[in-house]
Amino acid sequence: MRSSVLAVCLVACSPSEGSTPIQAATADIPVVPPSVSGAPVASATPSSVPTTAPLRFVWTGFHFEFGTTLMEVDGREVTEVFTEHRPAIDGTERYTEVFHHRARYRLTGTEASRLRGSLASDAFWALDARYINHTIDDGTTQTFTVTLGSRSKEVYCYHQWPEPVLKLRRTIRDIQKAHAAERRVAPEIDDEQAAAAVKRAEAAAKAAGRTD
């Protein structure tokens, strides 16, 4: 299957003997200092966040060349949709084939606690809904949607990363590294399945609670 749709992955899986390593679509996006990007200070007033309520979290990363990737967390169950890039040759033309994968695994207690801590912090819930760096124009974005019990929040970032978001991205990166084995053996899915998985996860995350 050769395609040009879907995904930016924060971290490449580590290679195993006898297998082709899954490559990240792009390097991690560098942080733009507030003095350059004009990052606004979060203006929302944090209210009580339930720390033991059921958790649903969806991270989506969009890149203008590769489409959208997904990490969906429901309790401790994780579903990831991401891409593998393989070099290929057609006559004298070199190109990259893109293969979509869907991995499923379960967070350890420590991983679940760390993720919940990042998502339930007052600093995260005090964030504004949108952070945009208007000096960059390439379409790369990341969206973080979290529901704890009946409370929901969505943060959209376009080349601008407040500290609570950076903390969350580091947590996502470390979870992906820890589950590299499951990601290496993840089965392939086609373009339509990958797009449908992202659409379903985003809708489910927003419907799980209500927006304050």
Secondary structure, DSSP 4 states (H G I P E B T S, - for coil): ---------SSPPPP-TTSPPPPPSSPPPPPPPHHHH-PPPP-PPP----SSS-EEEEEEEEETTTEEEEEEEETTEEEEEEEEEEEEEETTEEEEEEEEEEEEEE--HHHHHHHHHHHH-HHHHTS-SEEE-TT--S--EEEEEEEETTEEEEEEEES---HHHHHHHHHHHHHHHHTHHHHHTPPEE-HHHHHHHHHHHHHHHHHSSEE-
